[in-house]
Amino acid sequence: MLDGSTDGPAAAAGQNNTRETPTMTIPKDVANTIVDPKAYADGARIDAAFQWLRREAPLEQAQPEGCDAFWAVTRHADIQTVERQNELFHNGDRPTVMTTIEGERKVREMTGGSPHLVRSLVQMDNPDHFAYRRLTQGWFLPQNLRGLEGRIREIARGFVDRMAAKGGRCDFARDIAFLYPLHVIMEVLGVPEIDEPRMLKLTQELFGSADPDVNRSGAAVTDVDQGLAELQKTIGDFMAYFNAMTEDRRKNPRQDLASVIANGEINGQPLGHLEAMSYYIIAATAGHDTTSNTTAGAMWALAQHPDQFAKLKADLSLIPGHVEESIRWVTPVKHFMRSATADTELSGRQIAKGDWMMLCYPSGNRDEAVFDEPFRYDIERSPNKHVAFGYGAHVCLGQHLGRMEMRVLWEELLPRLESLELDGAPANTEANFVCGPKTVPIRYKMS
Ligand code: HEM
């Protein structure tokens, strides 16, 4: 159907739905595709599904197998309209990430009613969101981060040396891109280097829980109970680690982000236990996999587009444009969910109170109405108003840090990278939330 040849919106209308007033218009196979981890790994399959949706059904309800119905928000403008209205579209009332009906029920059962296993900025709405975000906002501003650039450059240089020492062949994803942002964020957070492999494993388990290559059991996850049990163990390990860290930073505060969280106050009180633990988890995880995926995808893109690589080599002032385009190109965060707090109208559709919305960032970032030739990798794309960092009140808190660490890596690497080509087939992680390349084998010459 992705070419519109079978099924079709009309054929799909009237299918059974668990909601009372459904308007099912997205064909089942497209609905299944946009939540299918394998489709995101495939790349072409997810692009085709979103392209079809933007053209034929840009804002309609979908109900994939086993999932509650949700509106797939696929156009750039609609994504921004939803994100701009953070009182009308909440994060906290329903799962913020696509979850099956069974999964949501189980989580509510486990938590005594909440649809979330953690409570970080992502799961909060105002007034808490504002108060908790304010705690670290200044820390993430460019003027504060400038002081870290020298140290980040040293870390980047170490990774570039490591790449040079590989003798002209490496898996850029595994050998460099997964490790460099982890090292940066752990330094920022204050986690000692010796604990980094453990953090890497836990982060990958958290985001790649469906992919047997990275999840805890090393096997395909076949049922909700098994998936949730694994997720809970991962969160439990994170919490045990950060609990000890909080105690330490309360006794011995330092200049790191962990000290800001451990000693922070909300309305004159220390952060709640769950909220403090969740703050560490979001800082450790959101700041790592996203940047790793983008860095790996950027190298893949340069190897595939020798003209862009040559242009960049000839003019290093194009690096910020390359970084921005790589963020749009990879869009490592595939979606976030919102739910409506009141009946409303959006782009001619009646959204009911309680309706669940999927913000389809990869679709927004290929929207033909905003991007000229969206499927072309163009380091000189201008403007490049992608929504890969989200938008509005929840817009990525670490966007300046992410951009800075990627810029610095390319500034250190490109002057020494003389040639570049793929050395086998790259592959993406199978996940429908945060994902990107898990292997990018390359062959290169370096000075
Ligand atoms: C290429 C890198 C990155 C991408 C593409 C990315 C993407 C995103 C997206 C899409 C959101 C949700 C925004 C929304 O709901 O509107 C988000 C939120 C967030 N990101 Fe990032 N991120 C990146 C790097 C980082 C880094 C380096 C950090 C540092 C710790 C970070 C920390 C956060 C936090 C704390 C939030 C929650 C903000 C809130 O809900 O108020 N991210 N990010």
Residues whose N, C-alpha, C, O or C-beta is under 5 A from the ligand:
A	BS01	HEM	L121 V122 I282 A283 A286 G287 T290 T291 T294 P332 V333 F336 V387 A388 F389 G390 Y391 A393 H394 V395 C396 L397 G398 Q399 L401 G402
